[in-house]
Amino acid sequence: MKANGGFAQLEWMLEYELLLADRNRRFVAMAMMESDAPGGVEQVLDGSVRDSDVFFQLSDNLGAVLMSDTDSTGALTAIKRYKESSIDNGDIKMHVGLGFYPQDHLPASAFVSSVFDRMKKSEAQDAGAVVTED
């Protein structure tokens, strides 16, 4: 899994995916995860992110996965896979925020902020909680 750039590149790629999704009536999902794992989220998710998804390393312990052509059911399946990967890597705790398009009909920058806020809300819940709404 190759990590892509930070927030600016994530917003640029998300904007592109949202335009395609809007034009072609497709889905887009984005997961943002924070982990206390040594090596960060990238190490925890290594081997569990689909080839069609794009991983962004946003900071040492913060990452995002952009999933085109993925509805809410598919995104939750991906999160289950990511959680299994974290258990395989020593039961690493992850906090997860998840957003969906077209349900969260927001421009890219607001979409990223919303998913980040959801991830922060998950910190107040049990380890491994996934927040999907504001």
N, C-alpha and C positions, 0 to 999 in steps of 0.2 A: 504494500500500500504506500503510495507516494503522497506525502503531505503537500498541499497547496498553500498559498500565502494566507495573509491575515484577513481582517474584516473588510478591507476595501475590495479585495479580489472576491471574497464571498458575496458581497453585495452586488458586484458586477455580474457574477455568474448567476446569482439568484434572479436578478432583473431579466437576464436573458431567458432563463427557464420559465419565469412567470409570463413573459411575452409569448413564448411558444405554447405554454399551457392554455393561456387565454385564447390564442388563435385556433388551436387544435382541440380545444375542450379536453385537456389532459389534466392530470394531477401532479402536484409537486409536494414533497414533504421535506422538512428539515429538522434534524435533531441536533441539539446543542448539549454537550456533556462536559462536566467538570469532574476530575478524579484526583485523588491524593496519591495515585500510583507513581512510583519512581518511573521516569520515562514518559509520564503523562498519558493522555487519552490515546495518543497514536499507538503506543505499545500495547495498551489494553485491547484496542480494537483490531490490531494486526491480524489479518486472516479471516475476519468476520464481516468486513465491508465488501459488498458486491463490487465487481469490476465496473458496473455501470454507475455506481455512486461516486461522489467526489468528496474526499476528506479534506478539511481545512484545519491546520494547527493554528489556533488563535493566540495562545500563550502557552506557557509551560504545562499547565494543567487544564487547559480549556480547548475543546475541539468541536467541530461541527461536521455533520455529514449531510450533503445535499442529495436528495433522492428524487430524480425525475421519473415521471410515469409511475408514481407510487401513491396510492390512496392511503387513508388512515389505517385500514386493516394491514396493508403491506408494511407501513411504517412501524406499527406496533409489533409486527413479526420481526422486523429488523432490530428493534429495541430488545426483544427477547433474545435474539442471537447475540447482541452486544453484551447483555447481562451474563449470558452463558460464557462468553469469552472472558468477562471480568472474573468469574468464578474460577475458570481454568487458569487464570493468572494470579491466583492466590486470594480470591474473594475480595477483590478491590471494590471499594465503595464508589459508586458513580451517582451524580445528580443529573437528571435528564429533563430538558424542556423540549417539547415537540410542537411543531406547527404544520398546518396543512393548507394547501391551496386547491380548490377555491374557497374552502370554508373560512379561512382567515384572509379575506380579500383586502390585502394591504400592499402598499408599494414595498419594494425590497428593503429599504432602510428601516421602515416601521415593522416589517415582518421579522427582521433580524432582532430588533429591540424587543419585540413581543416574545420571541422564543427565548431570548436571553433572560427576560424577566420571569418566564415560566421555569427556567432552569434554576434561577435563584429561589423561587418559591419552593422548589422540590427540596432545597436544603433544610427547610423547616419540617419536612416529613421524614418518614423512615428511610433508611439507606436504600437506594435503588428505586425510589418513587419516581414516577413519570408524571409530569404536569402537562396537560394538553390544552388547557383553557386559561384565560386571564383571570 
